[in-house]
Amino acid sequence: MPKRVFLDSNIFLNFLLKEEGFYEGTKHLLTQIEKGDMEGITTIINIMEILAVLRKRAKTRDSEIIKDVEKIGEIKNLEIIIPNEIHIAQAFEIQKKTKLLPIDAILISTARDFSEVFISRDNELKKRASGFISITEPEDL
C-alpha cells in the first residue's frame, strides 16, 4: 500500500506559482502521487486557502485562477477531505497544547486520521506540531 501524505497549502502554491527553489521538489512529489507511488491527501480548507492566496498574488483573471485551483481536484491519487466535527474537537485540544492557529490545528488533526506524514514548508507549523505527526518537506521524503 502506498504511503499516504498530507499536502499543506504552501506545497500547491510552490507548484502553481513556480516558486524558485521549491518548484522542482514539489513537482517531483506531485508526479509521484499521480503515478501512484504515494497517495496524496489535502482538505477543502487548503483548497480555499490556495484560492485566497492566488487571488492576492496572481495577476491573471479570477476565472483563470479558479480554473487553476479546480485542477487540483483532478490530480490522480489525491483525495480532498472535508474535516468533520471530530477533527475540529481534536484540533481544539491540539491548539491548547501547541498554540497553533485554529486552521493549522484542524489540518494537523485531519492529517493524523488520513496520512502518515504532513508535507509542509511552514517552519512555525513544523516546530509546533511535530509532536502530533511526522512533518517534512517534499525533498526530504
C-alpha positions, -999 to +999 in steps of 0.1 A: +000+000+000+015+034-010+024+059+017-003+085+024+010+120+026-009+152+036-001+182+014-002+217+030-014+247+010+021+260+006+031+229-014+005+235-040+014+272-041+050+263-047+039+245-078+012+269-091+034+299-086+065+281-099+084+293-069+122+292-073+140+267-051+107+249-043+091+242-077+112+211-087+108+193-054+071+199-054+067+189-090+085+156-082+062+149-052+031+156-073+044+133-101+049+105-075+013+110-063+000+109-099+020+077-107+005+061-075+038+058-057+021+077-029-014+088-021-020+125-015-044+140+010-054+176+015-086+193+027-111+217+013-097+242+037-064+240+019-081+245-014-099+276-001-066+290+013-049+284-021-076+303-039-074+332-014-036+335-018-037+332-056-063+360-057-040+382-037-008+374-056-017+364-092-020+390-119-044+369-140-082+370-143-102+355-115-118+329-138-082+316-147-073+314-110-104+294-102-097+271-132-061+265-119-074+258-083-101+234-096-074+214-115-060+204-081-091+182-077-082+164-110-048+152-096-048+115-098-044+098-064-051+130-045-081+130-021-097+162-008-111+157+027-138+178+044-128+179+081-157+168+104-167+178+139-144+152+155-114+168+137-124+202+149-128+190+185-094+173+183-080+205+168-090+224+199-070+200+221-041+203+197-043+241+197-044+243+235-011+223+236+007+239+207-006+274+203-011+267+166-035+288+146-070+273+145-068+264+108-034+247+112-047+227+142-076+215+121-052+205+093-030+186+118-060+168+133-073+158+099-039+147+086-034+124+116-066+105+107-058+102+070-020+102+064+014+091+078+033+123+071+024+160+068+043+178+039+048+215+045+073+243+042+058+262+072+086+263+097+064+275+126+039+247+120+067+221+118+081+233+151+048+234+170+030+203+155+059+178+152+047+161+184+014+151+167+025+139+133+057+135+113+063+167+093+087+171+064+094+189+031+090+173-003+127+170-008+132+150+024+107+122+017 
